Amino acid sequence: MKHTHSIFLATLLAALVSGWCGSKQTGGLPLPSPFGNQGAPKRLKVETEKEVTFYPTYAFKDAQGWNINLRGLVHKDEPLANRGLELFSKCTEAEKNNFRARTADILDDEKNNEEVFIKFESDPEDKPYKSPRGGADGIVKLSFMLSDDQATRLLAQQNSSNGWLTYRAVSREHTGLGRVRLIQPDPNGVSLVSDIDDTIKITEVPAGRNIVLRNTFCLDFKPVLEPDMAAKYKELGDIPIHYVSGGPEQLFGPLYDYLITGDGRFPEGTIHLKWFPKPKSREAIENFINAIDSSLNVTYKHKLDTITTLMEKFPDRKFILVGDSGEIDPEVYNEVRTKRPAQVKEIWIRDVINDNALNPFRLTGMTVIPVNPPVCVDKKHFDHLTEKIKEKYPAQTYRRNTTPPCAP
């Protein structure tokens, strides 16, 4: 029955994306380097029946020691689903490789009621940590403490100079590799929060559903190079970076493989995407696709909650917040600045839709990075954005860019 559902899901996904995948793009997935640019390891390939995808996260310190909260997804490959989608996709052969890679975790069979054991690499104590049994969605969580002495020994054993620790699943039936960064309290410390789509990776969210999904599923990922955002981040030094996006967590694998260990060449950081339950019906699949396209209310809440939690865990640190004008990053960051002004060092916004000229009220007090040419805003996206901005600025009239090459 599960195979039947996975094939149904694959078939519908293929039908939905077949119109977006043209033949202009050549080449397959970027080949990741073994250890990226900052020593971040590649994700493990599946070696056992069940894979655990661990999401890179942070640890914070209090009077009791280091608080470690790990999170992962237990799943199993569904090759029948991938074969099913190939029957219906109209992508070129190179684009089919992209499509398979980016839909793999969406189509996988989530394994429920799982217990997962992990160990830190090179742990002199060789101590295992066990999760409670996971839920029906396949998500497992592990929470435990490390003493200062344990953390210091592990960092030394792993030759880590920047707080990153590597761990892996160690039970016989599970494979998985994870990373957690121990971030020291520091009254002079600076951290960076970064959006992903149209801030560091070209997605063209304002251009509308077809273009967004084509860039997401079919074409090779491309970094933002005007300006070179990866270079700008590296210029800040080895500060903690948190990539916070409203995109589906099921796309974590391809994003990590591209941004961190692949051709994106961005600094290693924690990654905080939004989990969407696996779609079980046609309506749910449409909702899932819409979430990939644009869901401003969901994105707003996810980003605000995630950034607020970061600031609460690290109350003495200041934060640089980086995003773009194509969705609601200015509004999220402005609310964060209003609530926690002492912790916001700077706000950078890539102005992908020319709002600094048309709607400057959104970008007051922010460092604006101009984008030329701007992304032309699809009417549906403009309507959604207008509705959300009206909530925050009821006295303002939000204007759409209609200067060439954009049209009314």
C-alpha positions in Angstrom: 0.0 0.0 0.0 2.9 2.4 0.8 4.5 1.7 -2.6 1.1 2.5 -4.3 0.9 5.8 -2.5 4.5 6.7 -3.2 4.0 6.0 -6.9 0.8 8.1 -6.9 2.7 11.0 -5.3 5.5 10.7 -7.7 3.1 10.6 -10.7 1.4 13.8 -9.5 4.6 15.6 -8.8 5.9 14.7 -12.2 2.8 15.9 -13.9 2.9 19.1 -11.9 6.5 19.9 -12.8 6.6 18.5 -16.4 5.5 21.9 -17.8 8.3 23.8 -16.0 11.3 21.7 -17.0 12.5 23.0 -20.4 15.6 22.0 -22.4 17.7 25.1 -22.1 19.7 24.0 -19.1 22.6 21.5 -19.6 24.6 19.5 -17.1 23.6 17.6 -14.0 23.9 18.1 -10.3 27.1 20.0 -9.2 29.6 17.5 -7.8 30.3 18.3 -4.2 33.8 18.3 -2.9 34.5 15.8 -0.1 34.9 18.4 2.7 33.5 21.6 1.3 35.2 24.9 2.1 35.1 24.9 5.9 35.6 21.2 6.7 31.9 20.3 6.6 31.6 16.6 5.8 29.4 15.3 3.0 26.2 13.6 4.0 26.5 9.9 4.3 25.0 7.8 1.5 22.5 5.1 2.5 24.4 2.1 3.7 21.6 0.4 5.7 17.9 0.0 5.3 17.1 3.2 7.2 18.8 6.5 6.8 18.7 9.3 9.4 18.9 12.8 8.0 20.2 14.9 10.8 19.7 18.7 10.5 22.8 20.9 11.4 22.0 22.7 14.6 23.6 24.7 17.5 24.2 24.0 21.2 24.0 26.7 23.9 25.6 26.9 27.3 24.0 27.6 30.7 24.9 27.0 34.3 24.5 23.2 33.9 26.6 22.8 30.8 26.0 22.5 27.1 22.5 21.9 26.0 22.4 19.6 22.9 19.1 19.3 21.0 19.4 17.2 17.9 16.7 16.5 15.3 16.5 14.1 12.4 14.3 12.2 10.0 14.3 8.4 9.7 13.4 7.3 6.2 13.9 4.7 3.6 14.5 5.1 -0.2 11.6 4.4 -2.5 13.1 3.6 -5.9 9.7 2.6 -7.3 8.5 6.1 -6.8 11.5 7.5 -8.7 10.9 5.1 -11.5 7.2 6.1 -11.6 8.0 9.8 -12.0 10.3 9.1 -14.9 7.4 7.7 -16.9 5.6 11.1 -16.8 8.3 13.8 -16.5 9.1 15.8 -19.7 12.5 17.0 -18.3 15.6 16.5 -20.3 17.8 13.6 -19.1 20.1 16.1 -17.2 17.1 17.7 -15.5 15.6 14.4 -14.5 18.7 13.9 -12.4 18.0 17.1 -10.6 14.3 16.2 -10.2 15.1 12.8 -8.8 17.6 14.2 -6.3 15.3 17.0 -5.1 12.1 14.9 -4.8 13.9 11.9 -3.2 13.2 12.8 0.5 9.6 13.9 -0.4 8.9 10.5 -1.8 10.8 8.4 0.7 9.0 6.2 3.2 9.1 7.8 6.6 9.8 5.3 9.3 7.8 5.8 12.5 8.3 4.7 16.1 12.1 4.5 15.7 14.8 4.7 18.4 18.1 6.1 17.2 21.5 5.9 19.0 24.3 8.4 18.2 27.9 8.7 19.2 30.3 11.6 18.8 33.2 10.8 16.6 36.5 10.2 18.5 34.7 10.3 21.8 37.2 9.0 24.4 34.2 7.8 26.5 32.6 6.1 23.5 29.3 7.1 25.0 26.0 6.4 23.2 23.0 8.7 23.4 19.5 7.4 22.7 16.4 9.2 21.3 12.9 8.5 22.5 10.8 6.7 19.9 10.0 9.0 17.0 6.5 9.9 15.8 4.5 8.9 12.8 6.2 11.6 10.6 9.6 9.9 11.1 11.1 12.7 13.1 13.4 11.8 16.1 14.7 14.2 18.7 17.6 13.8 21.1 18.2 16.1 24.0 21.0 15.8 26.5 23.8 17.7 28.3 27.5 17.8 27.9 29.7 19.1 30.7 32.4 21.7 29.9 35.1 19.0 30.3 33.3 16.6 27.9 32.8 19.3 25.3 36.5 20.4 25.6 37.7 16.9 25.2 35.5 16.2 22.2 36.5 19.5 20.5 40.2 18.6 21.0 39.7 15.0 19.8 38.0 16.2 16.6 40.5 18.9 16.1 37.7 21.5 16.0 38.8 25.1 16.3 35.3 26.6 15.7 32.9 24.7 17.9 31.6 22.2 15.3 31.3 18.6 16.5 30.4 15.6 14.3 28.3 12.6 15.4 26.7 9.6 13.6 24.0 7.1 14.1 25.5 3.9 15.5 22.7 1.3 15.6 23.0 -1.5 13.1 20.0 -0.6 11.0 20.5 3.2 10.8 23.0 5.3 8.8 23.4 9.0 9.4 25.9 11.8 10.0 25.2 15.0 11.8 26.9 18.3 12.9 26.2 20.6 15.9 28.1 23.8 16.7 28.8 24.7 20.3 28.4 28.5 20.4 30.1 30.1 23.3 28.5 33.0 25.2 30.2 36.2 24.2 29.2 39.8 25.0 31.2 40.8 21.9 30.0 38.0 19.7 28.3 38.5 16.4 26.1 35.9 14.6 24.6 36.0 11.2 21.1 34.9 10.2 20.6 34.4 6.5 17.6 33.7 4.3 18.2 31.3 1.3 16.0 31.9 -1.7 16.9 35.0 -3.6 19.3 36.0 -0.8 22.1 33.5 -1.5 20.5 31.2 -4.1 18.6 32.3 -7.2 15.0 31.1 -7.0 13.1 34.1 -8.3 10.2 33.7 -5.9 8.4 36.9 -7.0 8.3 35.7 -10.6 5.6 33.2 -9.8 4.9 29.5 -9.3 6.1 28.1 -12.6 9.5 29.8 -12.4 10.0 29.0 -8.7 9.3 25.3 -9.2 11.4 25.1 -12.3 14.3 26.6 -10.4 13.6 24.4 -7.4 13.2 21.0 -9.2 14.6 21.1 -12.7 17.5 23.5 -13.1 21.0 23.4 -11.5 21.1 25.6 -8.4 22.8 29.0 -8.9 24.4 31.2 -6.3 23.8 34.9 -6.0 26.9 36.5 -7.5 25.8 40.2 -7.7 27.1 40.8 -5.2 29.0 37.5 -4.3 27.1 36.7 -1.1 29.3 33.7 -0.3 32.4 36.1 -0.4 30.6 38.7 1.8 29.8 36.0 4.4 33.4 34.8 4.5 34.6 38.3 4.9 32.9 38.3 8.3 35.2 35.6 9.6 34.2 32.3 11.1 31.2 33.6 13.0 28.1 31.4 13.7 25.8 31.4 10.7 22.1 30.3 10.8 20.3 29.7 7.5 16.6 30.3 8.2 14.1 29.7 5.4 10.4 29.0 5.0 11.2 26.3 2.4 10.3 22.7 3.1 12.7 20.7 5.2 12.3 17.8 2.7 14.6 19.9 0.5 17.4 20.0 3.1 19.5 17.3 1.4 19.9 19.0 -2.0 20.3 22.4 -0.4 23.1 21.2 1.9 24.8 19.3 -0.9 24.8 22.5 -3.0 25.3 25.4 -0.5 27.8 23.9 2.0 29.7 21.0 0.4 29.1 21.8 -3.3 29.5 24.6 -5.7 27.6 27.2 -3.6 30.7 27.4 -1.4 28.9 29.1 1.5 30.2 28.9 5.0 28.9 26.0 7.1 26.0 26.9 9.3 23.0 25.6 11.1 20.0 25.1 8.8 16.4 25.8 9.8 13.7 24.9 7.3 10.0 24.4 7.8 8.7 20.9 8.2 5.7 20.1 6.1 3.8 16.8 6.7 4.1 14.3 3.9 1.1 14.9 1.5 -1.4 12.1 1.5 -3.9 13.3 -1.0 -4.2 15.5 -4.1 -5.3 18.5 -2.1 -2.4 18.0 0.3 0.1 17.7 -2.5 -1.2 21.0 -4.0 -0.8 22.6 -0.6 2.8 21.2 -0.4 3.6 22.6 -3.8 2.1 25.9 -2.8 4.3 25.9 0.2 7.4 25.6 -2.0 6.0 28.3 -4.2 5.1 30.9 -1.6 3.3 30.8 1.8 4.0 34.2 3.4 2.0 33.6 6.6 3.7 30.3 7.3 7.1 31.7 6.4 6.6 34.8 8.6 5.8 32.8 11.7 8.6 30.2 11.1 11.3 32.9 10.6 10.1 35.0 13.5 9.9 32.1 15.9 13.3 30.7 14.8 15.2 34.0 15.1 13.5 34.9 18.4 14.6 31.5 19.8 18.2 32.0 18.7 18.3 35.4 20.4 16.8 34.0 23.6 19.5 31.2 23.7 22.3 33.7 23.0 21.1 36.9 24.8 24.5 38.5 24.8 25.3 38.1 21.1 24.4 40.6 18.4 23.0 39.5 15.0 23.3 40.5 11.4 20.0 39.7 9.6 20.3 39.1 5.8 17.4 38.7 3.4 15.7 40.0 0.3 12.7 42.2 -0.6 10.9 39.6 -2.7 9.0 38.1 0.3 8.6 39.3 3.8 12.2 39.4 5.2 12.1 43.2 5.8 8.9 42.8 7.9 10.2 39.8 9.9 13.5 41.6 10.6 11.8 44.8 11.5 9.6 43.1 14.0 12.7 41.3 15.5 14.5 44.7 15.7 11.4 46.3 17.4 11.2 43.5 20.0 15.0 43.0 20.6 16.7 46.2 19.4 19.9 45.7 21.4 20.6 42.4 19.6 20.2 43.6 16.0 23.5 44.9 14.7 22.6 45.3 11.1 19.9 44.3 8.5 21.0 43.7 4.9 18.3 43.4 2.2 18.9 42.4 -1.4 16.3 44.5 -3.2 15.3 42.0 -5.8 12.0 43.9 -6.7 13.1 47.5 -6.7 11.3 48.4 -3.5 13.9 50.9 -2.4 12.6 53.2 -5.2 8.9 52.2 -5.1 8.2 51.3 -1.4 11.1 52.7 0.7 9.0 52.5 3.9 9.7 48.7 4.0 13.5 49.2 4.1 14.0 52.0 6.5 17.2 51.7 8.6 18.4 48.7 6.5 21.4 48.3 4.3 20.0 47.9 0.8 21.8 45.9 -1.8 20.5 46.9 -5.3 19.7 44.2 -7.8 19.8 45.0 -11.5 17.7 44.0 -13.4 15.1 43.3 -10.7 12.9 40.3 -10.7 9.4 41.0 -12.2 6.6 40.3 -9.8 3.9 37.9 -10.7 0.4 39.3 -10.0 -0.6 36.5 -7.6 2.6 36.9 -5.6 2.1 40.7 -5.7 -1.4 40.3 -4.3 -0.1 38.0 -1.5 2.7 40.4 -0.7 0.4 43.4 -0.7 -2.0 41.7 1.7 0.9 40.9 4.2 2.4 44.3 4.0 -1.0 46.0 4.5 -1.1 44.2 7.9 2.2 45.8 8.9 1.8 49.2 7.2 -2.0 49.9 7.0 -1.5 53.6 6.1 0.8 52.8 3.1 0.0 51.9 -0.5 2.2 49.1 -1.8 3.3 49.7 -5.4 4.3 47.1 -8.0 7.4 47.7 -10.2 6.2 48.2 -13.9 9.3 49.7 -15.4 11.0 47.7 -18.2 11.6 44.9 -18.4 8.6 44.4 -16.1 5.1 45.1 -17.3 1.8 45.9 -15.5 
